[in-house]
């Protein structure tokens, strides 16, 4: 009798494990994470962390304003207290910010309209200039026009001001991901699956110079020159 009960309980336990595992898997599959938001959110947390005990400048306060749209920011972090009395206050805030993201990341978090109003002017300018569709004009190899120009002449890159981009025509190899402006290097990085696939070196008068990341087997340094379509 005990043996039969043990078998019944074992089957019941395995069934419950299977149901829970299936439920967990379905939750993972249903996760709709906005990677562009994730990158920006944690970039602002890192900026606060770098400046809070050093220099609470405009960049510092802009980052806190951005975070405060989504998660709680204590008065102590907003004020000078964290720099004067280090330890505890900011660290607790940071834990809350990360916890908020982990609890909400699967809900396809969107940038709030106020976001564009609190980033640096330099960033706003980049968003306005970059947004739109860009067509490949020519491909350069070590400064000289390359035969790949014909291959990529119909390719376009489309950028959105929510930090995303995609390449057309869409194929299995076409790029799709997020872009990020690096204030220090003055370049725009294109990111796919958390890997930098290339950088935009310059944008001027509707013309863009894009350098795709190449491997060690590449014959030289490639650059794509693109024109913005009206």
Phi, psi and omega in degrees: 000316179296322180296317180296316179298319179300317179296317180299314180295323179296316179297317179299316180297315179296323178296316179296319178299317181295319179296314180296320179296317179297321179295318179297318180296320180294326177295320179295316182296326183278356182293121182244082187270130177272100185294326178298317178294316180304311181300315182292317182300311182284336174294321178291322176298317179296322179296318177297316181298322181288332188253341192298328179260004184242286186221111180270079185265194182298320179299319178300311182290326176298320179295318178294322178297320179297311181297322184294343176290341186239323183228165182290134173238121183290156177299324182297323178288322179293325182272191183273001189298322184295328179283324181284321180236078184294154176102127171090301189295302180295319182301321178292319177300314182301319178299320179294320181296315180293319179299317179301316182295315181299325181283337186243357189299332183277002184264018180052059183302132181251151175294137176280156186301330182291346184304314184295339183276344186248355175282163180297152180305322180301320179291317179302318180298318179298315181302315182293320182287320187282324186302132180133192183249134182238133181250140180292125177267315180201158176245127182250141174237114183052042175084000180242146179300134185246155181297343178293348177305317180296320182296319186260008185298335180263359182281145178225151172244128179245126183247139175247152182282006173270007177092015179245161176209161171208158182254141174235156358292149184283122176225182178295334183260354182292144185281148177203129181179219182234160176235151183218132178271123177267106185298322184288314182277346182060040177227163176249124180265137172260128188237131177228125183052042176069012177245136176287120182258354178169171180227145172270115186276328181200151173223124181203128177052045177074015179237138183236142173245116183243130180247104178291147178285129182243160179270181184294341181278353181296139182289348181178199182263118180267146171222138174252129176256124184237151176248142179280129179277142181274000000 
